[in-house]
């Protein structure tokens, strides 16, 4: 028998041989098809929605919270499985630190993650191995390296309201949405004023860590030397800016991202009263999700596990919004047909059995955001009015089932209400509004006349599983 092992980078022959002996590899043929999987790409981030690795690298800083490995399966059937194993090479010994199995079907985006249990990853050489069924093990090596820390203890960070800025990509010739803009003071004294600028946009992080400022009469002027542009900062950390992040191409330097403020001469204040909470919603503990599932199911004793299993509840992650929610993955997706984050229907019926999750357009100002319950009440009233109008057009009638319920879950403010539509398109409409500090999300579950409990269960499961990386606390 011939042993195969495909690698993306050869670094250590002893390590490679140990992996070979750990898993004897034979090509897999089934029903006239050859099953295979791409070499795993190692990255520090993941865009599951667009099926790609973000920040692919073979050198991982030890402070990285999560390491990802991803690739695509080819010609896999429903019962095919991908084995993922993570190894650490220590004292000439290969140590298996994590293994997991992932279901694969056809051409599917496969991804796995490794989290540090001790805060930082141990320094050294690692490997991740993808193997589909008993086929060819494919190895990617990577190193975890120390992070160089600055000796300067002075470092303050300010976030700014992204709605005040516009983005444009010359390379893609289109507008780009800015999701975060951060100024970090690296050094700020009489001798030197040094800044970092970090801009998050289009699932990418742009940064310049070497911006030096000079004092003017009422502000500091900070030119962007390499890429172009400037930042002006006053004593209260209010800013004006116009910056470019350039990329070298065959045609020369091209603007990868241009950031300008929408009101040219306005001083934009920092979001000083809010502190960002860093959270990763792209990976979740399956055991925690399972525990949460049964916790929610207990609220609906009339439903059984078999009633729910056929809908295949599973976690969905959206990289653009940085949110995650458990949804019925056994339903068909029509997300591409609208502006929803996730839009599912059961079967092909667009009138009943719908699961829609989206971010509502901002209709409140910063002052009103201090009263999230009033924001939810207004949104619920508008939704109810729209539902009534739509029912009247079809000759139907819509009436509320009880009143709007308002409550909190940690730092979330939540509102829930149910509408009953009677007539030719009879159905139940369950609405859950979730305020997480800056955004208002709506989860709308429509169910058939005889499936109110299912709709309420899916609403509760969605609410309990909701996770947002954009969450802020005051």
C-alpha positions as CSV (number, residue, x, y, z in Angstrom):
1,X,0.0,0.0,0.0
2,X,1.3,3.4,-1.0
3,X,1.1,6.2,1.6
4,X,0.2,9.8,0.4
5,X,0.6,13.0,2.3
6,X,0.0,16.4,0.8
7,X,1.5,19.4,2.6
8,X,1.3,23.1,2.1
9,X,4.7,23.8,3.5
10,X,7.5,21.4,4.5
11,X,9.3,22.5,7.7
12,X,10.0,19.4,9.8
13,X,10.6,15.9,8.5
14,X,10.3,14.2,11.9
15,X,7.0,15.9,12.5
16,X,5.8,15.0,9.0
17,X,6.7,11.3,9.5
18,X,4.8,11.2,12.9
19,X,1.7,12.5,11.2
20,X,2.0,9.9,8.5
21,X,2.1,7.1,11.0
22,X,-0.8,8.5,12.9
23,X,-3.0,8.2,9.9
24,X,-2.4,5.8,7.1
25,X,-3.8,7.4,4.0
26,X,-5.5,5.8,1.1
27,X,-7.2,7.6,-1.8
28,X,-11.0,7.4,-1.5
29,X,-13.2,6.4,-4.4
30,X,-17.0,5.9,-4.1
31,X,-19.6,5.3,-6.8
32,X,-17.3,6.6,-9.5
33,X,-16.3,9.8,-7.6
34,X,-13.0,10.9,-6.1
35,X,-13.6,12.6,-2.7
36,X,-11.0,15.3,-1.8
37,X,-10.5,18.4,0.3
38,X,-8.4,21.5,-0.1
39,X,-5.3,22.1,2.0
40,X,-6.4,23.9,5.1
41,X,-5.7,27.7,5.2
42,X,-4.7,28.9,8.6
43,X,-5.9,32.4,9.5
44,X,-6.7,34.6,12.4
45,X,-10.2,35.4,11.3
46,X,-13.0,33.9,9.2
47,X,-15.8,35.2,6.9
48,X,-18.2,32.3,7.0
49,X,-20.9,34.2,5.1
50,X,-18.7,34.7,2.1
51,X,-16.9,31.4,2.6
52,X,-13.3,32.6,2.9
53,X,-10.4,32.8,5.4
54,X,-9.4,36.3,6.5
55,X,-5.8,37.2,7.4
56,X,-4.3,34.0,6.1
57,X,-0.8,33.5,7.6
58,X,1.7,30.9,8.7
59,X,2.9,33.0,11.6
60,X,0.4,33.5,14.4
61,X,0.9,35.9,17.3
62,X,0.7,34.1,20.6
63,X,-2.0,36.6,21.8
64,X,-4.4,35.6,19.0
65,X,-7.6,34.4,20.8
66,X,-8.7,31.9,18.1
67,X,-6.8,30.2,15.2
68,X,-8.9,29.1,12.2
69,X,-8.4,26.4,9.5
70,X,-10.6,26.3,6.5
71,X,-11.0,24.8,3.0
72,X,-13.5,23.2,0.6
73,X,-14.6,19.6,0.2
74,X,-15.2,18.2,-3.2
75,X,-17.6,15.5,-4.3
76,X,-18.6,14.6,-0.7
77,X,-21.9,12.8,0.1
78,X,-24.1,13.4,3.1
79,X,-22.5,10.7,5.1
80,X,-18.9,11.8,4.4
81,X,-17.0,13.3,7.3
82,X,-13.9,15.5,7.6
83,X,-11.5,14.7,10.5
84,X,-9.7,17.8,11.8
85,X,-6.7,17.4,14.1
86,X,-4.5,20.0,15.6
87,X,-0.9,19.2,16.7
88,X,1.8,20.9,18.7
89,X,5.4,19.9,18.2
90,X,7.2,19.9,21.6
91,X,10.5,18.4,22.6
92,X,10.6,16.3,19.4
93,X,7.2,14.9,20.3
94,X,4.0,15.4,18.4
95,X,1.1,16.2,20.8
96,X,-2.5,16.0,19.6
97,X,-4.2,19.0,21.3
98,X,-7.6,18.9,19.6
99,X,-9.6,16.7,17.2
100,X,-13.1,17.1,15.8
101,X,-15.3,15.7,13.0
102,X,-17.2,17.8,10.5
103,X,-20.0,16.7,8.2
104,X,-19.4,17.5,4.5
105,X,-21.6,17.4,1.5
106,X,-20.6,18.2,-2.1
107,X,-18.6,21.4,-2.5
108,X,-18.8,22.8,1.0
109,X,-16.8,25.3,3.0
110,X,-15.2,23.4,5.9
111,X,-13.8,25.3,8.9
112,X,-12.5,24.5,12.3
113,X,-11.0,26.6,15.2
114,X,-8.6,26.3,18.0
115,X,-8.9,28.4,21.1
116,X,-6.2,28.9,23.7
117,X,-7.2,27.5,27.1
118,X,-4.4,29.5,29.0
119,X,-4.8,33.0,27.6
120,X,-1.9,32.8,25.1
121,X,-0.8,30.0,22.8
122,X,2.5,28.3,23.7
123,X,5.3,29.4,21.3
124,X,6.4,26.9,18.8
125,X,5.5,24.9,15.7
126,X,2.0,23.6,15.1
127,X,0.2,21.6,12.4
128,X,-3.5,21.2,11.4
129,X,-4.5,18.1,9.4
130,X,-7.6,17.7,7.3
131,X,-8.7,14.2,6.3
132,X,-11.9,13.2,4.6
133,X,-13.1,9.7,5.5
134,X,-9.9,7.5,5.3
135,X,-8.5,9.5,2.5
136,X,-5.4,11.6,2.1
137,X,-4.3,13.6,5.2
138,X,-3.5,17.1,4.2
139,X,-1.2,19.0,6.5
140,X,-0.5,22.8,7.0
141,X,2.2,23.9,9.3
142,X,2.3,27.2,11.2
143,X,4.3,28.9,13.9
144,X,3.1,30.7,17.0
145,X,5.4,33.6,17.8
146,X,5.9,36.0,20.6
147,X,4.3,39.5,20.4
148,X,6.7,42.4,20.7
149,X,5.3,44.8,23.3
150,X,6.2,48.5,23.3
151,X,8.0,49.7,26.4
152,X,5.8,52.8,26.3
153,X,3.0,52.4,29.0
154,X,1.0,55.4,27.7
155,X,-1.7,54.1,25.4
156,X,-5.3,55.3,25.1
157,X,-7.9,54.2,22.6
158,X,-10.9,56.1,21.2
159,X,-13.7,54.9,18.9
160,X,-15.6,57.2,16.6
161,X,-19.2,57.1,15.2
162,X,-18.8,55.3,11.9
163,X,-21.9,57.0,10.5
164,X,-19.9,60.2,10.2
165,X,-17.5,58.7,7.6
166,X,-17.7,57.4,4.1
167,X,-15.5,54.8,2.4
168,X,-14.5,54.2,-1.2
169,X,-12.3,51.5,-2.8
170,X,-10.6,52.5,-6.1
171,X,-9.6,48.9,-6.7
172,X,-13.2,47.7,-6.4
173,X,-14.7,50.9,-7.7
174,X,-17.4,51.0,-5.1
175,X,-18.5,52.3,-1.8
176,X,-17.2,50.6,1.4
177,X,-19.0,50.5,4.7
178,X,-16.8,51.6,7.7
179,X,-17.7,49.4,10.7
180,X,-15.2,50.9,13.2
181,X,-12.7,53.7,13.3
182,X,-10.2,53.8,16.1
183,X,-7.5,56.3,17.2
184,X,-4.8,55.0,19.6
185,X,-2.3,57.3,21.3
186,X,1.0,55.4,21.3
187,X,3.0,58.3,22.7
188,X,1.8,61.7,23.7
189,X,4.1,64.1,25.5
190,X,6.1,67.3,24.9
191,X,8.8,65.5,22.9
192,X,6.6,63.3,20.7
193,X,3.0,62.8,19.7
194,X,2.5,59.4,18.0
195,X,-0.7,57.8,16.9
196,X,-2.1,54.6,15.4
197,X,-5.2,54.7,13.1
198,X,-7.3,51.5,12.8
199,X,-10.2,51.3,10.3
200,X,-12.4,48.2,10.0
201,X,-14.2,47.9,6.7
202,X,-15.4,45.2,4.3
203,X,-14.3,42.4,6.7
204,X,-10.8,43.8,6.7
205,X,-8.6,45.8,9.1
206,X,-6.6,48.7,7.7
207,X,-4.1,50.3,10.1
208,X,-1.1,52.7,10.2
209,X,0.9,52.6,13.4
210,X,3.4,55.3,12.5
211,X,1.6,58.6,12.5
212,X,3.5,61.5,14.0
213,X,1.8,64.8,14.9
214,X,2.9,68.4,15.3
215,X,1.3,71.1,17.4
216,X,-0.7,73.9,15.8
217,X,-2.5,76.8,17.5
218,X,-5.6,74.9,18.6
219,X,-5.0,71.3,17.4
220,X,-2.4,68.7,16.4
221,X,-1.8,68.1,12.7
222,X,-0.9,64.4,11.8
223,X,0.1,63.8,8.2
224,X,-0.2,60.3,6.7
225,X,3.2,60.0,5.2
226,X,3.1,56.8,3.1
227,X,-0.5,56.5,1.9
228,X,-1.6,60.2,2.0
229,X,-4.1,62.3,3.9
230,X,-4.1,63.7,7.4
231,X,-5.7,63.6,10.8
232,X,-6.4,66.7,12.9
233,X,-6.9,66.3,16.7
234,X,-7.9,68.8,19.3
235,X,-7.3,68.7,23.1
236,X,-10.6,66.8,23.6
237,X,-9.7,64.1,21.0
238,X,-12.3,65.5,18.5
239,X,-11.0,64.7,15.0
240,X,-11.1,65.8,11.4
241,X,-9.6,63.5,8.8
242,X,-9.1,62.5,5.2
243,X,-7.0,59.3,4.8
244,X,-5.9,56.9,2.2
245,X,-4.7,53.3,2.5
246,X,-2.8,52.5,-0.7
247,X,-1.8,49.2,-2.3
248,X,1.0,48.6,-4.8
249,X,-0.2,47.0,-8.0
250,X,1.3,46.4,-11.5
251,X,-0.1,49.8,-12.5
252,X,1.5,51.5,-9.5
253,X,0.0,52.6,-6.1
254,X,-3.8,52.3,-6.0
255,X,-6.2,53.4,-3.2
256,X,-7.4,50.3,-1.5
257,X,-9.5,52.4,0.9
258,X,-10.3,56.1,1.1
259,X,-11.9,57.4,4.2
260,X,-13.5,60.9,4.4
261,X,-15.9,62.5,6.8
262,X,-19.3,63.3,5.4
263,X,-19.4,66.8,6.8
264,X,-16.0,68.3,5.8
265,X,-15.3,70.9,8.5
266,X,-17.1,69.3,11.4
267,X,-15.1,68.2,14.5
268,X,-16.2,64.6,15.3
269,X,-16.1,63.6,19.0
270,X,-15.0,60.2,20.3
271,X,-17.6,57.8,21.6
272,X,-16.1,58.4,25.0
273,X,-19.0,57.2,27.1
274,X,-18.9,53.7,25.6
275,X,-16.4,50.9,26.0
276,X,-16.2,48.2,23.4
277,X,-16.6,44.6,24.5
278,X,-14.5,42.3,22.3
279,X,-16.4,39.1,21.6
280,X,-16.0,36.3,19.0
281,X,-19.4,35.2,17.7
282,X,-18.0,33.0,14.9
283,X,-17.3,30.0,17.1
284,X,-19.5,28.5,19.8
285,X,-19.3,25.6,22.2
286,X,-21.6,22.9,20.9
287,X,-22.2,21.6,24.4
288,X,-23.3,25.1,25.5
289,X,-25.7,25.3,22.5
290,X,-27.1,21.9,23.2
291,X,-27.7,22.8,26.9
292,X,-29.4,26.0,25.7
293,X,-31.5,24.1,23.2
294,X,-33.0,21.8,25.9
295,X,-33.5,24.7,28.3
296,X,-35.7,26.4,25.7
297,X,-37.5,23.2,24.8
298,X,-38.5,22.7,28.4
299,X,-40.7,25.8,28.1
300,X,-42.8,24.0,25.4
301,X,-43.7,20.6,26.9
302,X,-46.1,20.0,24.0
303,X,-43.2,19.8,21.6
304,X,-40.8,16.8,21.3
305,X,-37.2,16.5,20.2
306,X,-38.5,14.8,17.0
307,X,-40.8,17.8,16.3
308,X,-37.7,20.0,16.3
309,X,-35.0,17.8,14.8
310,X,-36.5,17.8,11.3
311,X,-36.0,21.5,11.1
312,X,-32.2,21.0,11.8
313,X,-31.6,24.0,14.2
314,X,-28.0,25.2,13.9
315,X,-25.9,28.2,14.5
316,X,-25.5,30.9,11.7
317,X,-22.8,33.5,11.8
318,X,-22.8,36.7,9.7
319,X,-19.3,38.3,9.4
320,X,-20.6,41.6,8.0
321,X,-22.7,42.4,11.1
322,X,-20.6,40.2,13.5
323,X,-23.8,38.5,14.8
324,X,-24.7,34.9,15.4
325,X,-28.0,33.1,15.9
326,X,-29.5,29.6,16.0
327,X,-31.8,29.1,13.0
328,X,-33.7,26.2,11.3
329,X,-31.0,25.2,8.8
330,X,-33.3,22.6,7.3
331,X,-35.3,25.4,5.7
332,X,-34.5,27.0,2.3
333,X,-32.6,30.2,2.2
334,X,-33.8,33.2,0.2
335,X,-31.5,35.6,1.9
336,X,-30.1,36.9,-1.4
337,X,-33.5,38.2,-2.5
338,X,-33.7,41.0,0.1
339,X,-31.8,43.0,2.7
340,X,-32.1,40.6,5.6
341,X,-29.1,39.1,7.4
342,X,-30.8,35.7,7.2
343,X,-34.1,34.8,5.5
344,X,-35.4,31.2,5.5
345,X,-38.6,29.6,4.3
346,X,-39.9,26.1,5.0
347,X,-40.3,24.3,1.6
348,X,-41.2,26.7,-1.2
349,X,-44.1,28.5,0.6
350,X,-43.3,32.2,1.0
351,X,-46.5,32.9,2.7
352,X,-46.1,30.8,5.9
353,X,-43.3,29.2,7.9
354,X,-40.7,32.0,7.5
355,X,-37.6,32.9,9.6
356,X,-36.3,36.4,9.0
357,X,-33.5,38.1,10.9
358,X,-32.3,41.6,10.0
359,X,-30.9,44.9,11.4
360,X,-33.4,47.7,11.4
361,X,-32.4,51.1,9.8
362,X,-31.6,53.7,12.5
363,X,-34.6,55.9,13.3
364,X,-33.4,57.2,16.6
365,X,-30.7,59.7,17.7
366,X,-27.9,59.4,20.3
367,X,-30.1,60.9,23.0
368,X,-32.9,58.5,22.3
369,X,-30.5,55.5,22.4
370,X,-30.4,56.0,26.2
371,X,-34.0,54.7,26.3
372,X,-34.0,51.4,24.4
373,X,-37.4,50.4,25.6
374,X,-39.0,53.4,23.9
375,X,-37.1,52.6,20.7
376,X,-38.5,49.0,20.8
377,X,-42.0,50.2,21.6
378,X,-42.0,52.5,18.6
379,X,-40.6,49.8,16.3
380,X,-43.3,47.3,17.5
381,X,-46.0,49.9,16.9
382,X,-44.8,50.5,13.3
383,X,-44.5,46.7,12.6
384,X,-48.0,46.2,13.9
385,X,-49.4,48.9,11.7
386,X,-47.7,47.6,8.6
387,X,-49.0,44.0,9.3
388,X,-52.6,45.3,9.8
389,X,-52.4,47.3,6.5
390,X,-51.1,44.3,4.6
391,X,-53.9,42.1,6.0
392,X,-56.6,44.6,5.0
393,X,-55.3,44.6,1.4
394,X,-55.9,40.9,1.2
395,X,-59.3,41.1,2.9
396,X,-57.8,39.6,6.1
397,X,-57.7,40.8,9.7
398,X,-54.7,41.0,12.1
399,X,-55.0,41.3,15.8
400,X,-52.4,41.2,18.6
401,X,-52.2,38.1,20.9
402,X,-51.5,39.9,24.2
403,X,-49.3,42.9,24.6
404,X,-45.7,43.8,23.9
405,X,-43.4,42.1,26.5
406,X,-40.3,44.0,27.5
407,X,-37.4,42.5,29.4
408,X,-33.6,42.4,29.7
409,X,-31.0,39.7,29.2
410,X,-27.7,40.8,30.5
411,X,-26.9,43.9,28.4
412,X,-29.6,43.2,25.9
413,X,-33.0,44.9,25.9
414,X,-35.7,42.7,24.3
415,X,-39.3,43.1,23.2
416,X,-41.6,40.3,22.0
417,X,-45.1,40.2,20.7
418,X,-47.3,38.0,18.6
419,X,-49.9,38.9,15.9
420,X,-52.6,36.6,14.7
421,X,-53.7,36.9,11.1
422,X,-57.2,35.6,10.3
423,X,-58.5,35.0,6.8
424,X,-57.3,33.7,3.5
425,X,-53.6,33.8,4.6
426,X,-54.2,32.7,8.2
427,X,-51.0,32.5,10.2
428,X,-49.1,33.5,13.4
429,X,-46.4,36.2,13.3
430,X,-43.9,36.2,16.2
431,X,-41.7,39.3,16.5
432,X,-38.6,39.6,18.7
433,X,-36.8,43.0,18.8
434,X,-33.2,42.9,20.3
435,X,-31.4,46.1,21.3
436,X,-27.6,45.5,22.0
437,X,-26.4,49.0,22.6
438,X,-26.0,50.4,19.1
439,X,-28.2,48.3,16.8
440,X,-31.8,47.1,16.8
441,X,-32.3,43.7,15.3
442,X,-35.6,42.0,14.5
443,X,-36.3,38.3,14.4
444,X,-39.7,37.6,12.6
445,X,-41.0,34.1,12.6
446,X,-44.1,33.3,10.7
447,X,-45.9,30.0,11.3
448,X,-48.9,28.1,10.2
449,X,-52.3,28.2,12.0
450,X,-51.5,25.0,13.8
451,X,-47.8,25.6,14.5
452,X,-47.8,28.6,16.9
453,X,-45.7,26.7,19.4
454,X,-43.1,25.9,16.8
455,X,-42.9,29.6,15.9
456,X,-42.6,30.6,19.5
457,X,-39.9,28.0,20.1
458,X,-37.8,29.2,17.2
459,X,-38.2,32.8,18.4
460,X,-37.1,31.9,21.9
461,X,-34.2,29.8,20.6
462,X,-33.1,32.7,18.3
463,X,-33.3,35.2,21.2
464,X,-31.4,33.0,23.7
465,X,-28.7,32.2,21.1
466,X,-28.2,35.8,19.9
467,X,-24.6,37.0,20.0
468,X,-23.2,40.3,18.8
469,X,-19.6,41.4,18.4
470,X,-20.7,45.0,17.9
471,X,-22.2,45.1,21.4
472,X,-21.2,48.1,23.5
473,X,-21.8,49.0,27.1
474,X,-21.9,52.4,28.7
